Amino acid sequence: MAMAHLDYSRIYFTRKFKEKKKIFQAKEGSAVTLSKQLDRLCDLVDGKNDESSIAKVIEMLRGILAIKRRSELFMKAIRLFLKKENREAFIALKDHDLQIMFLEQA
């Protein structure tokens, strides 16, 4: 029986190449994940993804036609919205009538 000649250096090189490729892909994946996490963190700091940001809640307030700008209720709402809990409650009510009642009774 003739023994087949195996090129061990080629097998070793192929195995090492595959291992390094996996490591590189893992590092690349980690870098992409880290980049996405940093982008999300920056957006949160900027208030872009926060549904209860002051800017977004005031925009909702402007959409309620029954509340006139520069009215006492409008200005009271802005003061109330300085607390995140008040903004979240305002958003959760969803119905304009309930939101107005919330502002009036706060």
Order of alpha helices (4+ residues) and beta strands (2+ residues): alpha-alpha-alpha-alpha-alpha
